[in-house]
């Protein structure tokens, strides 16, 4: 006896359309639920509280929390504290810069500041070239631009250092002046961008700026170098008194390690400048007589700077100034 065949439901266009409509309705319902959930999250009290603070304030809160962790634990998070606080301060400095730039007087002041900084950068780069080669930097046109570019982190750190010092001084003065005035009943903004917890933000800013300053100085030291700070150049960098002989051994060890690290970074920067001079500023062929392993830079009508590779030299090259003996006169 044969079993009856199961009946198959034929798929019609109407049935397919109904199925697509159900899928579309389901997806739309899920989107509506997700939007409602997002709206509930945004209306939470915590989210509303967080929106009262600007990004710079959150940087200060995070940096202050890490500073407290560093104070009560053995771990050292000071570099992260300085970096996070630096981000918040830079953001505020950019906003201040926009406010200054929006005025005619501010544009004039900014342009004068940029011109002065560029002049100082070129002078410092020229001094660096002179300390490496031992001759005047006038012939090194391309190296002057390259050295200025290499030293760009130094100028960024220096400008930030000056701005933060001014902010620290002005912030303390403004805080001392504004608190008594507010106690009298005169509404006075502690800081133009802080709409909530302005006094707390000002106190955190005063605490964090010195930490940022110390780390900015550490960034600047390899670019300055011992030669620039030598007594012969009229610069000196000394902290403390010569009569203070009581120094802890651990502190001496840490200072020695830091000095070695700074010296190594300084050597890398100066070696990069020396390599640029040898490969791009000096020439393998010259109108003056020289050996095959030397490159030359004409200093004037009578002298030439001869550069040769030497692994035992300070920067990997020897710099010798000689009288230019013309190849024409010598018949070479």
C-alpha positions, -999 to 999 in steps of 0.1 A, spaced: 0 0 0 15 33 -11 18 61 14 4 95 3 29 120 -7 33 150 16 19 182 2 45 209 -5 36 245 -1 43 264 -32 62 297 -27 43 325 -43 55 361 -49 30 373 -23 44 350 4 80 362 -4 69 398 -1 52 390 33 84 374 45 106 404 35 81 427 52 84 408 85 122 409 84 121 447 77 97 453 106 118 432 129 150 452 120 132 484 124 118 474 158 154 466 170 167 499 157 139 517 177 148 498 208 185 506 204 177 543 200 155 542 231 182 525 250 208 551 239 185 579 249 181 564 284 218 561 287 223 597 277 197 609 302 215 592 331 227 615 358 263 603 354 264 613 318 249 647 325 274 652 353 303 642 330 292 667 303 297 696 328 335 693 324 355 701 293 382 677 278 410 697 295 394 693 329 392 655 323 429 655 314 436 672 347 414 648 367 431 618 351 466 633 357 458 641 393 445 606 399 477 591 385 497 616 406 479 604 438 486 567 428 523 576 423 524 593 457 509 563 477 525 535 457 559 524 446 552 529 409 562 560 391 536 574 367 550 609 365 558 608 327 522 598 321 510 625 345 531 651 326 519 638 292 482 639 301 484 672 317 504 685 288 476 675 264 450 694 285 473 725 287 480 725 250 443 723 243 437 754 264 467 772 249 452 765 214 419 780 225 437 810 239 457 814 207 424 814 187 410 842 209 442 862 205 444 856 168 408 869 163 419 904 171 441 927 150 465 934 179 467 897 186 477 889 150 505 915 151 518 902 184 517 866 171 535 875 139 562 893 158 566 864 182 569 839 153 595 861 136 616 864 168 614 827 174 624 819 139 654 842 142 665 825 175 660 791 159 683 800 130 709 814 154 708 784 176 711 760 146 741 780 134 758 777 168 752 740 167 769 737 133 798 757 145 803 734 175 803 703 153 825 715 124 847 741 142 842 767 115 817 795 108 783 781 96 778 805 67 788 780 39 763 754 53 731 767 38 713 734 35 725 721 69 712 753 85 677 744 74 681 708 83 694 716 118 665 740 124 641 712 115 659 687 137 658 711 167 621 718 162 611 697 193 634 720 213 616 751 202 582 736 207 592 726 243 608 760 249 578 780 237 555 757 258 578 762 288 576 799 286 538 798 281 533 775 310 555 796 333 534 827 324 502 807 330 515 795 364 523 830 375 491 845 362 470 817 375 483 822 410 478 859 409 443 855 394 434 830 421 446 852 449 427 882 435 395 864 425 388 845 457 384 875 480 363 893 453 340 863 450 336 862 488 324 898 487 297 888 463 310 900 429 307 872 403 341 868 387 351 839 364 382 820 376 389 808 341 372 817 309 365 781 297 358 763 329 320 765 336 320 740 365 345 735 394 367 764 381 385 768 414 393 731 417 405 731 381 427 761 388 443 744 418 450 712 397 465 733 370 488 750 395 499 716 408 504 700 374 522 728 355 555 724 375 555 687 367 550 694 330 578 721 332 603 696 346 596 670 319 598 697 292 632 707 305 643 670 303 631 670 267 651 701 259 684 690 275 696 667 247 690 694 221 710 720 241 741 699 247 770 703 270 789 724 244 762 751 242 760 753 280 798 756 284 814 786 301 832 795 269 799 803 252 786 823 281 759 799 292 757 781 325 732 757 339 737 751 376 712 743 403 720 745 440 751 758 458 787 745 455 789 743 493 761 717 494 782 686 496 757 663 513 742 643 485 726 609 488 744 580 469 712 569 452 705 604 440 740 606 425 735 573 407 702 584 393 717 617 382 746 598 365 722 575 346 702 605 335 733 624 324 744 594 303 710 591 287 710 628 279 745 626 265 735 596 243 705 614 229 726 645 223 752 624 204 724 610 182 712 644 173 746 658 166 756 627 146 726 632 124 737 668 117 772 656 110 760 630 85 739 655 67 770 678 63 791 649 50 766 635 25 747 666 14 767 697 21 803 686 14 814 676 -22 835 647 -33 851 669 -61 867 703 -54 887 730 -71 912 726 -42 936 697 -39 925 670 -15 928 632 -10 903 607 -24 887 599 10 880 636 18 851 658 9 854 696 8 835 727 17 849 760 3 850 785 32 864 815 13 889 823 -15 918 810 4 907 782 28 888 749 25 872 726 50 882 690 44 859 663 59 869 626 62 853 597 80 869 586 113 851 561 135 871 572 165 862 609 162 834 624 183 808 626 156 824 601 132 842 627 110 874 647 111 872 684 102 904 700 90 908 736 77 936 739 51 948 765 26 932 760 -7 958 749 -32 942 753 -67 943 723 -90 948 747 -119 980 762 -105 994 728 -95 986 712 -128 964 684 -112 
